[in-house]
Amino acid sequence: MRYPNKKPVKTETTPINEEIRYSKVLLIGADGHQYGEISSREANQIALEKGFDLVLVAPNAKPPVCKLMDYSKYRYEQQKKAKEARRHQKTVELKEIRMTAVIEEHDLNTKLNHAQKFLTKGNKVKATVRLPYRAGDALVEQGKEVLNHFYQALSEYGDMDGNIDKNGRFLAIMINPKN
Protein backbone atom coordinates (compact mmCIF):
# COMPACT_ATOMS: atom_id res chain seq x y z
CA MET A 1 0.00 0.00 0.00
CA ARG A 2 1.32 3.43 -0.92
CA TYR A 3 1.00 6.36 1.40
CA PRO A 4 0.74 9.87 0.02
CA ASN A 5 3.56 12.20 1.00
CA LYS A 6 1.45 14.78 2.72
CA LYS A 7 2.55 17.11 5.45
CA PRO A 8 1.09 16.25 8.84
CA VAL A 9 -1.99 18.25 9.73
CA LYS A 10 -1.24 20.76 12.46
CA THR A 11 -3.78 20.39 15.27
CA GLU A 12 -2.39 23.15 17.49
CA THR A 13 -3.88 26.54 16.62
CA THR A 14 -1.57 28.79 18.64
CA PRO A 15 0.46 30.93 16.22
CA ILE A 16 4.22 30.89 16.79
CA ASN A 17 7.26 32.61 15.26
CA GLU A 18 6.64 33.58 11.61
CA GLU A 19 2.94 32.75 11.81
CA ILE A 20 2.40 35.88 13.93
CA ARG A 21 1.60 38.69 11.50
CA TYR A 22 0.65 41.86 13.30
CA SER A 23 2.12 45.30 12.70
CA LYS A 24 2.73 45.87 16.44
CA VAL A 25 2.81 43.39 19.32
CA LEU A 26 3.46 43.72 23.04
CA LEU A 27 6.49 41.53 23.78
CA ILE A 28 7.17 39.92 27.14
CA GLY A 29 10.46 38.11 27.73
CA ALA A 30 10.93 34.63 29.16
CA ASP A 31 11.99 36.12 32.50
CA GLY A 32 9.03 38.54 32.59
CA HIS A 33 10.94 41.53 31.19
CA GLN A 34 8.65 43.80 29.16
CA TYR A 35 10.11 44.84 25.81
CA GLY A 36 7.12 47.05 25.10
CA GLU A 37 5.24 47.57 21.87
CA ILE A 38 7.36 46.55 18.87
CA SER A 39 6.79 45.16 15.37
CA SER A 40 6.35 41.40 14.98
CA ARG A 41 9.51 41.20 12.82
CA GLU A 42 11.59 42.75 15.57
CA ALA A 43 9.99 40.39 18.09
CA ASN A 44 10.92 37.44 15.83
CA GLN A 45 14.53 38.69 15.65
CA ILE A 46 14.71 38.99 19.45
CA ALA A 47 13.30 35.47 19.80
CA LEU A 48 15.94 34.09 17.40
CA GLU A 49 18.75 35.90 19.25
CA LYS A 50 17.62 34.65 22.65
CA GLY A 51 16.96 31.09 21.40
CA PHE A 52 13.27 31.04 22.28
CA ASP A 53 10.04 30.75 20.34
CA LEU A 54 7.72 33.71 19.89
CA VAL A 55 4.26 32.61 21.06
CA LEU A 56 1.03 34.59 20.69
CA VAL A 57 -0.50 34.50 24.17
CA ALA A 58 -3.39 37.00 23.93
CA PRO A 59 -4.53 37.62 20.35
CA ASN A 60 -7.60 39.70 21.33
CA ALA A 61 -5.65 42.25 23.37
CA LYS A 62 -4.82 45.69 21.96
CA PRO A 63 -2.00 45.27 20.89
CA PRO A 64 -1.73 41.44 20.78
CA VAL A 65 0.55 40.02 23.47
CA CYS A 66 3.45 37.74 22.55
CA LYS A 67 5.83 35.97 24.89
CA LEU A 68 9.28 34.48 24.51
CA MET A 69 9.26 30.85 25.68
CA ASP A 70 10.17 27.29 24.82
CA TYR A 71 7.06 26.33 22.85
CA SER A 72 7.38 22.55 23.21
CA LYS A 73 7.66 22.92 26.99
CA TYR A 74 4.66 25.29 26.99
CA ARG A 75 2.58 22.82 24.96
CA TYR A 76 3.59 19.97 27.28
CA GLU A 77 2.48 22.00 30.31
CA GLN A 78 -0.87 22.84 28.64
CA GLN A 79 -1.49 19.16 27.86
CA LYS A 80 -0.59 18.23 31.43
CA LYS A 81 -3.05 20.82 32.82
CA ALA A 82 -5.82 19.59 30.50
CA LYS A 83 -5.20 15.98 31.52
CA GLU A 84 -5.28 16.93 35.20
CA ALA A 85 -8.55 18.83 34.70
CA ARG A 86 -10.11 15.80 32.99
CA ARG A 87 -8.98 13.55 35.81
CA HIS A 88 -10.69 15.67 38.46
CA GLN A 89 -13.82 16.20 36.38
CA LYS A 90 -16.84 14.38 37.75
CA THR A 91 -19.22 12.98 35.18
CA VAL A 92 -22.81 12.52 36.29
CA GLU A 93 -24.75 9.87 34.45
CA LEU A 94 -28.51 9.66 34.15
CA LYS A 95 -29.84 6.25 35.11
CA GLU A 96 -33.42 5.38 34.24
CA ILE A 97 -35.62 3.01 36.20
CA ARG A 98 -38.83 1.91 34.50
CA MET A 99 -41.91 0.61 36.26
CA THR A 100 -45.58 0.13 35.61
CA ALA A 101 -48.50 1.59 37.56
CA VAL A 102 -49.34 -1.91 38.79
CA ILE A 103 -46.15 -3.11 40.50
CA GLU A 104 -45.68 -5.64 43.27
CA GLU A 105 -43.97 -4.66 46.52
CA HIS A 106 -40.96 -6.95 45.99
CA ASP A 107 -40.36 -5.63 42.47
CA LEU A 108 -40.57 -2.07 43.77
CA ASN A 109 -38.05 -2.85 46.51
CA THR A 110 -35.65 -4.25 43.90
CA LYS A 111 -35.98 -1.07 41.84
CA LEU A 112 -35.45 1.01 45.00
CA ASN A 113 -32.23 -0.86 45.79
CA HIS A 114 -30.91 -0.18 42.29
CA ALA A 115 -31.84 3.50 42.53
CA GLN A 116 -30.20 3.75 45.96
CA LYS A 117 -26.93 2.35 44.53
CA PHE A 118 -27.06 4.83 41.63
CA LEU A 119 -27.66 7.80 43.94
CA THR A 120 -24.87 6.83 46.35
CA LYS A 121 -22.48 6.66 43.40
CA GLY A 122 -23.48 10.24 42.50
CA ASN A 123 -25.65 9.54 39.44
CA LYS A 124 -29.04 11.08 38.70
CA VAL A 125 -32.04 8.77 38.59
CA LYS A 126 -35.03 9.15 36.31
CA ALA A 127 -37.94 7.04 37.51
CA THR A 128 -40.62 6.44 34.89
CA VAL A 129 -43.99 4.72 35.05
CA ARG A 130 -45.34 3.43 31.76
CA LEU A 131 -49.10 3.54 31.41
CA PRO A 132 -51.18 1.44 29.01
CA TYR A 133 -52.53 3.13 25.88
CA ARG A 134 -56.03 3.68 27.22
CA ALA A 135 -55.16 4.46 30.81
CA GLY A 136 -57.98 5.95 32.83
CA ASP A 137 -57.62 8.60 35.48
CA ALA A 138 -57.52 5.95 38.21
CA LEU A 139 -54.44 4.31 36.66
CA VAL A 140 -52.73 7.68 36.23
CA GLU A 141 -53.34 8.43 39.92
CA GLN A 142 -51.99 4.99 40.83
CA GLY A 143 -48.85 5.70 38.78
CA LYS A 144 -48.38 9.01 40.59
CA GLU A 145 -48.73 7.21 43.92
CA VAL A 146 -46.06 4.70 42.86
CA LEU A 147 -43.66 7.54 41.97
CA ASN A 148 -44.40 9.40 45.22
CA HIS A 149 -43.77 6.22 47.22
CA PHE A 150 -40.57 5.67 45.21
CA TYR A 151 -39.34 9.18 46.02
CA GLN A 152 -40.31 8.95 49.71
CA ALA A 153 -38.26 5.77 50.05
CA LEU A 154 -35.24 7.49 48.45
CA SER A 155 -35.63 10.91 50.11
CA GLU A 156 -32.58 10.40 52.35
CA TYR A 157 -30.36 9.68 49.31
CA GLY A 158 -31.63 12.30 46.87
CA ASP A 159 -33.84 15.30 46.18
CA MET A 160 -36.65 15.42 43.63
CA ASP A 161 -36.06 17.81 40.76
CA GLY A 162 -39.40 19.41 39.90
CA ASN A 163 -42.78 17.66 39.93
CA ILE A 164 -44.13 14.53 38.29
CA ASP A 165 -44.14 15.07 34.52
CA LYS A 166 -46.69 13.41 32.25
CA ASN A 167 -45.32 12.94 28.76
CA GLY A 168 -47.63 10.91 26.54
CA ARG A 169 -48.11 7.58 28.26
CA PHE A 170 -45.18 8.07 30.67
CA LEU A 171 -45.03 9.62 34.12
CA ALA A 172 -41.54 10.61 35.23
CA ILE A 173 -39.57 12.18 38.07
CA MET A 174 -35.91 13.15 38.32
CA ILE A 175 -34.01 12.50 41.53
CA ASN A 176 -30.65 14.27 42.07
CA PRO A 177 -28.13 12.80 44.54
CA LYS A 178 -27.59 14.63 47.82
CA ASN A 179 -24.15 16.16 48.28
Sequence and secondary structure as in RCSB ss.txt:
>XXXX:A:sequence
MRYPNKKPVKTETTPINEEIRYSKVLLIGADGHQYGEISSREANQIALEKGFDLVLVAPNAKPPVCKLMDYSKYR
YEQQKKAKEARRHQKTVELKEIRMTAVIEEHDLNTKLNHAQKFLTKGNKVKATVRLPYRAGDALVEQGKEVLNHF
YQALSEYGDMDGNIDKNGRFLAIMINPKN
>XXXX:A:secstr
               BGGG   S EEEE TTS EEEEE HHHHHHHHHHHT EEEEEETTSSS EEEEE HHHHH
HHHHHHHHHHHHH     EEEEEEESS  HHHHHHHHHHHHHHHHTT EEEEEEE  TT  HHHHHHHHHHHHHH
HHHHTTTEEEEEEEEEETTEEEEEEEE  
